[in-house]
Structures are given as C-alpha cells and as structure tokens.
Amino acid sequence: MPNANFDAQLVLLESQLHELMGSLIDGSPASLQNASTKFHRLALDLFQIANDAKGSRLGSPGALRKINVLSSGMVTFRESVLRCSAYTDRALGVLIPTTGEKSTYAGSRVYGSPAKRSGTFTAFSA
C-alpha cells in the first residue's frame, strides 16, 4: 500500500509544480504564494510517506524518472524566480534611480568597525 501512496503523492506533486509554474507566469503574488504553500505541504507529505516506509522499496519503476522530472522542474522554477527578481531590481533602478546609490546601512564595513573620516555622516543620509 505504501507504493500506491508514494506514486499518488508524486503525481500530486508533479501537478502542483505545473500550477506553481503557471502562477509564476501569471505574475500574481497571492496565487504564487498559495501554490508554493500547497507544493511545500505536498513535498512534506511525500517525505513523511517515504520516512514511514523505513527502507522498503517505494514507488513504481517510473518513480525515479518522476523524481528526476520534479527535481529538474524545481531547478527551472528557481531560476525563473531569480530571473524575475533580477528584472524587478533592474526596473526599480530605472524607475527610481536613487536606489542605485549607497544605502544608509551599506555592507562595506564590518559591524563595530571604527568610522571613516569622510566629512559626511553616512548613518544619517537617506
């Protein structure tokens, strides 16, 4: 019986990955968050099913292939999210040019290091 549960969970996870990619293409943050939460729950359920089996052979012969498809799909999804993030950062830089300037809390100095003598108070600049 664990084999049927494992295979069914893989199918559910695969369909949820397709929904997750679709919500990324749609661009709706709420649908992306909902789809991501569902995917996370299904992945945890799959882990629990695999953990409960305690070493017995799980899944059909095509289960390994499905797991490989899922892993490559997650890599593609991650790259797409990073690409969207980069586009958003670039668009923000075009719309609000001051975002490219040094921020108030620049990460160039280590916390607690002595202040540089530059004649300006970077801690108070906006």
N, C-alpha and C positions, 0 to 999 in steps of 0.2 A: 504493500500500500504506500510506503514512502516514495516509491518510484513514481507513482501516478501524481502524488502531491508535488514532488520536485519538478516533474515535467510541466504540470499545470502552472506552477509558480513561474517557471521560466517563460512560458507563453505569455502570462500576465505581465511579467517584467518587460518582455520584448515589446508588447503593445503599448505599455506605458512609456517606454523610451521613444516610440514613434509620436505619441501625444506630446511628450516633452519637447521634442524637436519642432513639432508643429507650433507649440506655444512660443517657442523662441522666434520662429519665423513671423508669427502674428505680431509680436512686439508688445503684448500686454503683460505688464509686470505681475498683475494679480493671477492671471492664468499660468504664467511661468512658475510662480511660487506654489500654486496649488498642484500643478503637475509634478513639480520637484518634490513636494512633500509626499505625494502618492508614490512616486518612484522610490523614495527613501524607505517608506513603510514596506513596500513590496520586497525591496532588497533585504531589509531586516528579517522579513518573514522567510525568505529563501535561505538566509543564513541560519535561522532557527531550525528549519526543516533539515538542512544539511548537518547541523550540530546534533539534532535529535537522533539521526541515523547512526551515529557513532561508528563510522568507518565502513558501514555496509555499502555495497555498490549502489549508487544513486543514478537515476535517470536512464533514459534510453540511449542507444548508440549515438543518436544525434544531439544528445545533451551537451557534449563537449563543443560541438560545432555552434550550438546556440549560445553557449557561454562566450565563445570567441567572437561571435557576432555582437553580443552585448558589450563586450569589453571594447571592441573597435568602435562601436556606436557611442560609447561613453567618451572615448578619446575625441571623436569628431564633435560631440556636443561640447566638451570642454574647450576645444579650440574655437568653436563658434562663439561661445560666451566670451572668451578672451578677445576675439576679434571685435565683437560688438562693444566691449568695454573700451577698446582702443579707439574705435570710431567715435564713441561718445566723448572720450577725453579730447580727441582732436577737434570735434565740433564745438566743445565747450571753449577750447582755446581760441577758436575763430570767433565765436560769439562774444566772449568776454576775454579780451586779450590780457588783462591783468592777471589771469590765472597762471600764466607762464612765469610770472615774476617770483622772486624769493618769498616764501611764506613767512609768517611770524615765527613759527617754530621749525625752522629749517633743520634738517637732519645732518648737517655737515659737521656739527660739533658733538662731542660726547657729553652726555648729561653730567653736570657738575664741573665741567672744564672752565678755566678762567675766561672771562670775557675778553674779546678782542678790542683793541683801541682803534676804532674806525671813525669816531666822531659822530656816529649815529646810534640811536637806540633801536636796534632791530626788534627788541622784545615789544616795543610799543608801536611799530609800524603796522599798517593794515594792508 
